[in-house]
């Protein structure tokens, strides 16, 4: 019985650690996504480039 309880506690702790460590990585991805969207902010058309 003790082995089952210890195993259950270890599994729950593993899931908690996975959730805690994934949240900062999602914030980094959203920040990176925001930066890549701004790369095309200063686009010029072909006609403006020729003039």
SETORDO-969228 format. One record per residue: residue number from 1; residue in three letters; z, x, y of N, C-alpha, C, O, CB in turn. Coordinates in nm, 3 decimals, decimal comma, always signed. Atoms other than C-alpha are relative to their C-alpha. Glycine has a CB too. Layout:
i;aa;n.pz;n.px;n.py;ca.pz;ca.px;ca.py;c.pz;c.px;c.py;o.pz;o.px;o.py;cb.pz;cb.px;cb.py
NUM;Ala;Z;X;Y;Z;X;Y;Z;X;Y;Z;X;Y;Z;X;Y
...
//
This chain:
i;aa;n.pz;n.px;n.py;ca.pz;ca.px;ca.py;c.pz;c.px;c.py;o.pz;o.px;o.py;cb.pz;cb.px;cb.py
1;Unk;+0,000;+0,082;-0,120;+0,000;+0,000;+0,000;+0,000;+0,087;+0,126;-0,067;+0,055;+0,225;+0,121;-0,093;+0,000
2;Unk;-0,007;-0,088;-0,117;+0,083;+0,284;+0,239;-0,135;+0,065;+0,028;-0,172;+0,086;+0,144;+0,107;+0,108;-0,021
3;Unk;+0,132;-0,061;-0,018;-0,259;+0,442;+0,179;-0,094;-0,095;+0,072;-0,173;-0,053;+0,156;-0,059;+0,042;-0,136
4;Unk;+0,087;+0,098;-0,064;-0,433;+0,121;+0,282;+0,034;-0,013;+0,149;-0,057;-0,021;+0,233;+0,014;-0,138;-0,069
5;Unk;-0,042;+0,011;-0,140;-0,230;+0,094;+0,604;-0,041;+0,123;+0,079;-0,092;+0,111;+0,190;+0,153;-0,020;+0,010
6;Unk;+0,038;-0,124;-0,067;-0,289;+0,458;+0,694;-0,151;+0,006;+0,020;-0,197;+0,046;+0,127;+0,049;+0,123;-0,079
7;Unk;+0,146;+0,001;-0,011;-0,662;+0,424;+0,625;-0,045;-0,097;+0,108;-0,135;-0,065;+0,187;-0,063;-0,038;-0,133
8;Unk;+0,034;+0,099;-0,102;-0,680;+0,111;+0,840;+0,030;+0,053;+0,140;-0,050;+0,035;+0,231;+0,077;-0,131;-0,025
9;Unk;-0,037;-0,057;-0,130;-0,499;+0,286;+1,128;-0,098;+0,109;+0,041;-0,136;+0,117;+0,158;+0,143;+0,055;-0,003
10;Unk;+0,096;-0,107;-0,029;-0,734;+0,586;+1,106;-0,134;-0,059;+0,042;-0,197;-0,009;+0,136;-0,018;+0,092;-0,123
11;Unk;+0,128;+0,063;-0,035;-1,041;+0,360;+1,115;+0,006;-0,063;+0,138;-0,087;-0,049;+0,217;-0,039;-0,105;-0,105
12;Unk;-0,016;+0,062;-0,132;-0,909;+0,165;+1,415;+0,002;+0,107;+0,109;-0,061;+0,090;+0,213;+0,129;-0,085;+0,006
13;Unk;-0,005;-0,110;-0,098;-0,831;+0,490;+1,600;-0,138;+0,062;+0,020;-0,174;+0,098;+0,132;+0,100;+0,108;-0,045
14;Unk;+0,134;-0,056;-0,012;-1,181;+0,620;+1,527;-0,088;-0,089;+0,086;-0,163;-0,040;+0,171;-0,064;+0,019;-0,139
15;Unk;+0,079;+0,092;-0,082;-1,340;+0,306;+1,674;+0,044;+0,004;+0,146;-0,041;-0,002;+0,236;+0,013;-0,142;-0,053
16;Unk;-0,049;-0,008;-0,138;-1,118;+0,329;+1,983;-0,052;+0,127;+0,067;-0,094;+0,123;+0,183;+0,154;-0,004;+0,003
17;Unk;+0,049;-0,125;-0,057;-1,216;+0,692;+2,037;-0,150;-0,006;+0,027;-0,196;+0,047;+0,129;+0,032;+0,117;-0,095
18;Unk;+0,144;+0,013;-0,021;-1,585;+0,611;+1,998;-0,027;-0,083;+0,125;-0,114;-0,047;+0,205;-0,067;-0,065;-0,123
19;Unk;+0,020;+0,085;-0,117;-1,560;+0,334;+2,258;+0,039;+0,072;+0,128;-0,031;+0,060;+0,229;+0,082;-0,129;-0,012
20;Unk;-0,047;-0,071;-0,120;-1,365;+0,552;+2,503;-0,099;+0,108;+0,041;-0,125;+0,125;+0,160;+0,138;+0,062;-0,025
21;Unk;+0,089;-0,110;-0,035;-1,608;+0,843;+2,483;-0,142;-0,044;+0,030;-0,218;+0,035;+0,085;-0,003;+0,099;-0,112
22;Unk;+0,135;+0,044;-0,031;-1,923;+0,633;+2,512;-0,013;-0,058;+0,140;-0,123;-0,057;+0,195;-0,044;-0,103;-0,100
23;Unk;+0,010;+0,059;-0,133;-1,841;+0,468;+2,845;-0,042;+0,101;+0,107;-0,128;+0,067;+0,189;+0,132;-0,061;+0,038
24;Unk;+0,048;-0,095;-0,101;-1,876;+0,786;+3,058;-0,147;+0,038;-0,020;-0,217;+0,061;+0,079;+0,085;+0,124;-0,002
25;Unk;+0,140;-0,036;+0,022;-2,209;+0,868;+2,895;-0,093;-0,109;+0,049;-0,204;-0,080;+0,093;-0,025;+0,028;-0,149
26;Unk;+0,081;+0,109;-0,053;-2,342;+0,525;+2,990;-0,009;+0,009;+0,151;-0,113;-0,022;+0,209;+0,057;-0,136;-0,042
27;Unk;+0,002;-0,016;-0,146;-2,246;+0,591;+3,352;-0,094;+0,113;+0,039;-0,164;+0,104;+0,140;+0,141;+0,027;+0,054
28;Unk;+0,090;-0,112;-0,028;-2,432;+0,922;+3,342;-0,144;-0,044;-0,016;-0,229;-0,007;+0,066;+0,031;+0,120;-0,093
29;Unk;+0,136;+0,048;+0,021;-2,741;+0,753;+3,204;-0,045;-0,089;+0,114;-0,160;-0,079;+0,158;-0,010;-0,076;-0,131
30;Unk;+0,039;+0,089;-0,110;-2,738;+0,490;+3,477;-0,021;+0,080;+0,128;-0,109;+0,046;+0,207;+0,107;-0,108;+0,022
31;Unk;+0,020;-0,085;-0,118;-2,701;+0,761;+3,744;-0,132;+0,075;-0,011;-0,203;+0,089;+0,088;+0,117;+0,099;+0,015
32;Unk;+0,127;-0,070;+0,021;-2,992;+0,954;+3,594;-0,117;-0,096;+0,019;-0,220;-0,059;+0,075;-0,003;+0,063;-0,139
33;Unk;+0,105;+0,100;-0,013;-3,198;+0,638;+3,578;-0,024;-0,032;+0,148;-0,138;-0,052;+0,189;+0,037;-0,128;-0,077
34;Unk;+0,011;+0,028;-0,142;-3,128;+0,574;+3,946;-0,076;+0,113;+0,071;-0,158;+0,087;+0,159;+0,140;-0,019;+0,063
35;Unk;+0,067;-0,114;-0,062;-3,244;+0,924;+4,041;-0,149;+0,001;-0,033;-0,231;+0,032;+0,054;+0,064;+0,131;-0,044
36;Unk;+0,141;-0,003;+0,036;-3,570;+0,896;+3,850;-0,078;-0,112;+0,068;-0,198;-0,098;+0,091;-0,016;-0,011;-0,151
37;Unk;+0,068;+0,108;-0,071;-3,651;+0,567;+4,020;-0,035;+0,040;+0,143;-0,133;-0,010;+0,198;+0,086;-0,125;+0,000
38;Unk;+0,024;-0,042;-0,138;-3,633;+0,738;+4,360;-0,107;+0,109;+0,012;-0,144;+0,146;+0,123;+0,128;+0,050;+0,061
39;Unk;+0,102;-0,105;-0,006;-3,892;+1,002;+4,266;-0,130;-0,051;+0,061;-0,204;+0,025;+0,123;-0,026;+0,056;-0,139
40;Unk;+0,125;+0,057;-0,047;-4,176;+0,768;+4,358;+0,017;-0,074;+0,132;-0,065;-0,159;+0,167;-0,058;-0,093;-0,104
41;Unk;-0,029;+0,068;-0,125;-4,025;+0,656;+4,687;-0,103;+0,037;+0,108;-0,139;-0,048;+0,189;+0,141;+0,035;+0,048
42;Unk;+0,091;-0,047;-0,104;-4,265;+0,864;+4,901;-0,143;+0,010;-0,050;-0,212;+0,108;-0,021;+0,046;+0,135;+0,050
43;Unk;+0,137;+0,000;+0,049;-4,591;+0,775;+4,729;-0,097;-0,024;+0,115;-0,070;-0,102;+0,206;-0,018;-0,106;-0,110
44;Unk;+0,107;+0,027;-0,097;-4,908;+0,792;+4,934;-0,126;-0,035;-0,078;-0,146;+0,009;-0,191;-0,024;+0,122;+0,095
45;Unk;+0,123;+0,041;+0,068;-5,239;+0,638;+4,851;-0,103;+0,112;+0,007;-0,085;+0,210;+0,080;-0,056;-0,130;+0,061
46;Unk;+0,106;-0,101;+0,004;-5,556;+0,835;+4,779;-0,070;+0,008;+0,134;-0,110;+0,117;+0,177;-0,100;-0,032;-0,111
47;Unk;+0,066;+0,000;-0,131;-5,709;+0,731;+5,112;+0,081;+0,075;+0,103;+0,026;+0,149;+0,184;-0,025;-0,143;+0,047
48;Unk;-0,087;-0,073;-0,095;-5,410;+0,859;+5,308;+0,000;+0,148;-0,030;+0,009;+0,230;+0,061;+0,143;-0,054;-0,004
49;Unk;+0,002;-0,141;+0,038;-5,420;+1,183;+5,113;-0,129;+0,067;+0,048;-0,126;+0,182;+0,092;+0,015;+0,016;-0,153
50;Unk;+0,127;-0,058;-0,045;-5,787;+1,238;+5,199;-0,005;+0,017;+0,152;-0,067;+0,111;+0,202;-0,115;-0,089;-0,046
51;Unk;+0,000;-0,014;-0,146;-5,728;+1,180;+5,569;+0,099;+0,106;+0,039;+0,116;+0,134;+0,158;+0,033;-0,134;+0,071
//
